[in-house]
Amino acid sequence: MSTAHSNAIEVLRRRCSGPAVWSGADLADCEEWVLRLSPEQIEELESALRAVRGRGVPLLKVRSADFPLPTLADVLERVADELENGRGFVLVKGIPVERYGRAAASTLFWGLGQHLGVPVSQSAAGHMLGHARDTGRTLADPTTRGHQTRAAVPFHTGGSDVLGLLCLTPPRAGGRTFLASAATVYNAVLAHRPDLVERLYRPHHLDRRGEHTPGERPHHAVPLAAWHGGKLSMRYHRPYLESAQRFPDVPRLESADAELFDLIDRAAASPRHRLDVGFEPGDLLLVNNYAVLNSRTEYEDFAEPERKRHVLRLWLTLRKGRDLPQRFWGDLPDTGDGSGRGGVTPRDLVTIPGPGDIGGSCRPHLHIAGPDRTDDE
């Protein structure tokens, strides 16, 4: 590591502490991380859904004011605080998805998301509401993303402040969802290979999997960790780190990088550290991507199309999210208008710099989709 780079960053060389440090073994037999909706709260959700549908508001134009939650809104504000300042994840249980068609469930999910944060685009096509399901594609294709397949997805973080997943239909078998504390993984690196800690703060190249706009590079350089404002934030996706090697201008990974990746993977997947969340229909899983890594096992689907695994997905910016250093987003420009951060720049949308940052000073490629966009198209 160069002296200039060392001077430009603050490296955390002590163990992380606080509520973001947890182990799955300690949480498996408790429900402190679970929010079970009461009948009254479910009625609030359904009343808001009826109001939106009665007024004919298009799904992606629904805002929190269109989706009134008289008492649940305060609960969701506390959920957002737990995501940012607590363990970094919450499992909401009891949404009666079996009562709804896919359109109604999508509207309800979007309305809930509006109370938690600001949605951002999940693809270069500008999809704001995603669908995780098997499309028949394979990860051997470097433009395929894990949620489009039934293959196992290793522990990783996502491209926004918060990942929201609402389970509509489970698979026939497999598809278990696991979480691991990024701070606990960081502590494992410190404990077992302190010589590798500074390597976490170096720029590493992530493959953008074809989700880049004309004129942009197909990969970007980001650190795997940032210690900023008293909080540890991680960005890690090993398959993307390795597939970026297909580009000749990307520096070659070193043997120490592979050792670091192996250690991160082992620590996250350790039976002691990982938490099986038991993702079921009607479960809404909310994960702070900077504080928690997530994974999914391979799954088998039913033959009938209507019974195949189907999970709705949102990427959200927290309104009171952490500040992040500019280098956390690599070489992407700060072109934000204050609507949200992270996500994937839509190819046919232009974003204009502007004031009004939400939740921190780092606001790269922020966007609001013009037309209503989900990946059902």
Salt bridges, closest charged atoms under 4 A:
ASP26 OD2 - ARG272 NH2 3.31
GLU31 OE2 - ARG36 NH2 2.70
GLU32 OE1 - ARG87 NH2 2.42
GLU43 OE2 - ARG50 NH2 2.69
GLU46 OE2 - ARG99 NH1 2.76
ASP66 OD1 - ARG55 NH1 3.37
GLU77 OE2 - LYS320 NZ 3.83
GLU82 OE2 - ARG87 NH1 3.88
GLU84 OE2 - LYS231 NZ 2.56
GLU84 OE2 - ARG322 NE 2.99
ASP134 OD2 - ARG150 NE 3.97
ASP141 OD2 - ARG137 NH2 3.40
ASP161 OD1 - ARG341 NE 2.69
ASP195 OD2 - ARG193 NH2 2.71
GLU198 OE2 - ARG13 NH2 2.30
ASP207 OD2 - ARG209 NH1 3.99
ASP207 OD2 - ARG246 NE 2.88
GLU211 OE2 - ARG145 NH1 3.30
GLU216 OE1 - ARG208 NH2 2.90
GLU242 OE2 - ARG238 NE 2.80
ASP249 OD2 - HIS219 NE2 3.07
GLU254 OE1 - ARG199 NH1 2.96
ASP257 OD1 - ARG199 NH1 3.11
ASP257 OD1 - HIS204 NE2 3.31
GLU259 OE1 - ARG193 NH1 3.03
ASP262 OD1 - ARG238 NH1 2.72
ASP265 OD2 - ARG238 NH1 2.82
ASP276 OD2 - ARG176 NH2 2.95
GLU280 OE1 - LYS93 NZ 3.47
ASP283 OD1 - LYS93 NZ 2.91
GLU298 OE2 - ARG150 NH1 3.39
GLU300 OE1 - ARG172 NH2 2.29
GLU304 OE2 - ARG307 NH1 3.69
ASP323 OD2 - HIS228 NE2 3.54
ASP331 OD2 - ARG217 NH2 2.09
ASP348 OD2 - ARG373 NH2 2.98
ASP372 OD1 - LYS61 NZ 3.32
ASP375 OD1 - HIS131 NE2 3.69
ASP376 OD2 - ARG102 NH2 3.52
ASP376 OD1 - HIS131 NE2 3.44
ASP376 OD1 - ARG133 NH2 2.85
GLU377 OE1 - HIS127 NE2 3.43
